[in-house]
Amino acid sequence: MDLAARPYRSVLYIPGSKDRALVKAKSLPVDAIIFDLEDAVAIDEKANARRLLVETLKSGGYGARAQIVRLNGMDTEWGPDDLEAVVEIGPQAVLLPKVETVAQIEAITARLDADPACVDTQIWAMMETPRGILNAGAIAAAPRMGGFIMGTNDLAKELNCRFRPDRLPMQTALQTCLLAARAAGIICVDGVYNAFKDDDGLKVECEQGRDLGMDGKTLIHPAQIATANAAFAPTDSEIDLARRQIAAFEAAEAEGLGVAVVDGKIVENLHIVTAKATLAKAEAISALA
């Protein structure tokens, strides 16, 4: 499935150093996996995690789940070795932490362009610093860009803001990155919800992200998958409305009219674009099952 066309409702972080977690992920009902070589891996485990992850991805078994490898920063002692190791297997996507400039993306692009195995490899960016947020438009339009991952924990630290249920301090950053992603036609995935045992709080934050327009939610525990999958999938009522809008608009066009009326509301061509996108997303989700 095309990485850009597939669902990203649930995007689960898996430590690259945990063999059991890597195996378990093959059976989880998650849309995408971030295989993490950065924050989730202790310093003395970096080299072993890199080796284990490369061997694991070579063996396959992850089905239709999107596979994204989060590298250590290229300014660290581990980042360049991470990149060289994963280039050998031609990963679906690499995720760079703390992206702040287009130059960071271009440097990775140059390395990927030099290897035939990486002809289709995307670059994703962690958006987690003030400078990165301010440069979101240019970063989104950089070569090979496939998506943004919101790093809300790091961003909160940089902003010195408080964690609030309504995430008011985060709204400017979330919407700036979402605007940039939509302008460039790439994916934008919301940040993690830290209280992984708080199902009600997770649901509220997922619904907020969906209302904003996010494509999905990054997750830190498998127990969060079902909530994210439900929140970011079209509901039965949305699917029903989409079908009725399309049918009514087609009937109106057949009569030479430019608009239709469904449930007392005007339906124009722009609503049909949204309706068709809703049905396409539902079909893509069904194809993952």
PyMOL commands that set and color helices and strands:
alter all, ss='L'
color gray80, all
select helices_A, chain A and resi 19-27+43-59+79-87+102-113+116-118+130-134+136-140+152-159+168-184+199-212+222-231+236-254+269-288
alter helices_A, ss='H'
color red, helices_A
select strands_A, chain A and resi 10-15+32-36+66-70+93-96+122-127+145-150+187-190+216-219+260-262+265-267
alter strands_A, ss='S'
color yellow, strands_A
deselect
rebuild
show_as cartoon
